[in-house]
Amino acid sequence: MAHRHRTTSQRPARAARRCLLDRLPAPHRPPFALPTTSCRCRNASPRHVHGLPGVAEHRTSVLRSGASVRHVMVWVTASSVVAGSLCRHLTSEMAGSTGLFLLALLAASARASPTRDETPSELAEDKFLRACCANTTDPAVCYDSLFPRASSFEGNHVKVTTAATIIAYEQLRSFDAELRSLLRGGTGAGELVDRALVSCVTYFEKAVLIKEDEALATLLRLETVDGRKTKHAKSDLDDVRDRVSNVLSSSGLLCMEGFVRHGNLESPVGKKMVAGNATVTLYGAIALYLVASIKL
């Protein structure tokens, strides 16, 4: 199947923002996955390196200092993998047979994935999405995360916001699932830390995730012209803003604050908390900025 082909000027910028394996075309995707697909392959971008193999021990220090780490850089043009640039930054943990295997796998995928020029409508979709993401907290992550849905937006900013909100809730659900898994296996960090994690997942479930359906239903109404013209439109928008704000505050303020009082950020549990919170905060902030830019 042909894949969309970026112009020469766009290619390096797009390539530098693709993540390992999760951008491979489905027919060429290997029967395994990395621990998380929330990473973004950009050098010295500490908020996104936590999902890469081999840097778990460095999550907290990287998030604090902003220092570079050696990690895999995979260059992708649209859905086609340019395997020749895979080894720009290869972790020492993935060096050797694993790294060579991935390189061969991606090279085979690149050969099997022909490209084509973008149509005018695809170029328009691309330009529109870039404009929507331009003023968010991280335009590159915003663009990359929403690009697979670009053809469904139809020039509608609220549809972009709906998609971003879905992603933000997905990240919170993933964080919630990870914390629950830690609790089932035992954190080994003591009773007070366990209680802090229980407080996190309880709050996520009873005060934040339970309102996801309402937030998305409200956004669906606002996607229509009629929905944005009703007398309830402003209050609807305020409700969505509050619910998306809760995604951010529940993870960053409430959950992390409770953990910091009793736990050690340098511990294995602490590193998972920092990494999960960073991801939720990143995507939650993008969604919140998009909500705030909706015009009635």
N, C-alpha and C positions, 0 to 999 in steps of 0.2 A: 504494500500500500504506500502511495506517495505521501510524503510529509511536507509540511510548510517549510519554505526555505527563506531564511532571513537575508536581507541585503548585506553587502560587504561591510558597510559602516555599522550595522547593528550586531553583526556576528560576534565580535569579541565581548561586547557588553553582555549579551545574552549568555554566551558560553561560560563566562566567569561566575554566573549565578546559578548554575545547575547542580543538583546534588547527585551523589553516587547512586546508580541503579534505579531510583524511584522515577526517573524521567525516561527510562528505556521504554520503547514501544512494547506493548503487552506481549506480542509474539516472541520477543527476544529477551524477556525478563527472566532471570534465572530462578530456579525453584527454592530460593532462600531470600532473606531480607536482612538488612542491617537492623540493629536494635530499635532504631527510631528513624522516621523519615522527616523529622522536624528540622534537620540540619540544613544549612545553606552553605554551599562551598565557596566561601570568599575568604581569602587570606586575612588574618588578623582581625576577624570579626568574632569576638569571644562569645557573643550571645548565641551563636549558632553552631559552635564546634562541639557542644556537649553530646550530640547524637553520633559522632563519629567513633569508630572503634579505636581503642588505644589511647584515648585522651581522658578516660574517666577519672584517672588520678589527678588530672590537672584542671578539672572543671572550675572549682572555686577560685583558685589562684588566677586563672585566665579571666573569669568573670570580673574579678576585682581589679586586676592590673591592666587588662587590655593588651597583654603581651601576645606576640605571635606564637602559634604552635605549629608543628609540622603536621599537616594533614593532607588528605587526598584532595586533589583538584581535578575534577572531571569536567571536560569541556563538551558541551552539548549544543548543537544548533538545532532549534526546534526539538523534534523527537529523534533526530539523528545524532549518534554519538561520534564525536571526533576523538577516536581513541589515542591518537598520537600525543595528546597533551595530558593523558591520565597521570603521568608520573611527575608533574610539576612539584607537588609536595606529597610524598608518600610516607606514611607513618612507619616508624621502625618496626612496629608490631605487625604491619601488613606487608613488610618487605619479604622478598623471597618468593616461595611457591604461591602463596595467596595473592600477592600483588601481580605476579605474572599471569596467574589464572584469570584474574579480573581484567587485566589488560587484553588478554587474548579474547575473552568473552566480549568485551566492548568493541574490539576491532572487528570481530565477526558480525556484530550487530550493525556497525557502521556500514560495512560492505553490503549488508542485506537491506539497507534502508535508503532507497532513492529519495531525492528531494525534488521539489518543484518550486517555481516562483509563486509568491503570494498573489492572490487575486485582489482587486481594488477593495472589495468588502472586507477581506482579512486585514489589509493595511489600515482600513478605517477602524476596525475593531481594536487593532493593536494601539493605534494612536489614542483612541478613546480611553482604553484601559490605563495607558500611561498617564493621561491627563487626570483621571480619577485618583490615581495613586500618588501623584506628584507631591501633594502636601501632607501625606500621612507621615507617621513617625519613621517608617522605613519603606520608601518607595520601591526599592528593589525586591524586598520580600513580598510586599503587597502585590506587585506585578506578577512575580513568579507563582505565587500561590493561587492567584485568580486566573492566570492565563489559560489553563485547561477549560475554563468555563466562558472564555471570552466571546464565543459565538452566540451565547445565550443572552447576553446583556442588552443587545439591540439599542445601544445608545441611552440606556436607562440607568441613571446613577443609583437609584434605589435598589435595582437588581444587583448591582455591584456590591452595595452595602449588605444586602441579604446574604450573598455568597460569603462575604468576609465574616459576617456574624456567625454563620454556620461553622466556618473554620475555627473561629474563636471558641465556640462551645465545644467543638470536637477536641481541641487542645486541652480544654479544662477537663473533659471526660477522660482523656488519656492520662492526664496527671492524677485524677481521682482514682483511676484503675491502678496506676502504679503504686499509689499510697496504700490502697486496699491490699494489694499483693504483698507489700512490705509488712503490713500488719498481720496478714495470714501466716507469713513465714517467720515472723518475729524479728523486730528491728535489732535486738541485742543492745539497744542504747538506753535501756532503763524505762521504768514505768512512767515517768513524767514525759518523756519523749513520745512514748506510745499514746499517752493521753492527748498530747498535742496533735498527733496525726489523726486520732479519732475525732477530735474537734474539727479538723480540716474537712474530712470526708463527710462528716455529719452536716456541716454548714453547706458544703457544695451541694449535697443532695436535697436538703430541706429548704434552702433559701436561694439557691442560684439556678441549678440545673432544672429544677421543677418549673421555672418560668421560661425556659427556652421556647417551648411551643407557642406561648403567648407572644413572645418577642417576634418570632418568625411570622406568625399570623398577622401581626400588626404591620410588619414590613411588607408583606404581600399585599395588604390593602393600600399601603402608600405607594406601591409600584404603579398603580393606576392613576390616571389624571383625576378621575372622580374621587378616589380615595384621598388625594392630596388637597381637594377642594372642600371637603366636608368640614363642618364646624368642630368636629372632634380631631381634625388632623394634627393640630399643634399638640394637644394632650397625648395623642397617639405617639407622636415623635418624642415627646418628653418621656413617655413610658419606656420606649425602646432605649433611649439614651441611659435611663436609670438602670435598666436590666443589663445592658452591655457594660456599664460602669461597674456593676456588681461582679462581673466576671473578673475584672481587673482587681478590685479591692479585696475580693474573697481570697484570691491567691496571694497577691503581693502584700497586703496590709494585715489581714486577719490571720491567714494561715502561717505565713512566714514569721509574723510577730510572735505568735504563740510558740513556734518551734525555737526561735532564737533565745527565748527566755530559759529554755530547758535543754536545748541540744547544742551540739558542736557542728558548725558548718563545715569543718574539715573532715568530719567522719563520713563513712560511706552513705549513711542516711542523709546527712547534711548536704552532701554533694548532689544527691538525687533531688533534694528539696530545692536547692538553688537552681539546678538545671531545669526542672519542671516549671518552677515559678518564672524563670526567664522566658521560656517558650510561651506560656500562657499570657504573660505580660506583653510580649511582642505582638502576638496576633490579636489580643484584646484591644491594645492601643490602636492598631490599624483599623479595626472595626469601629471603634469609638470615634476616630477622626472622620471616617466615612459617614457615620450617622450624623455627626455635627455639621457636615457639609451638605446635607439634604436641604433642598430649597422647596418650600411649599408654595 
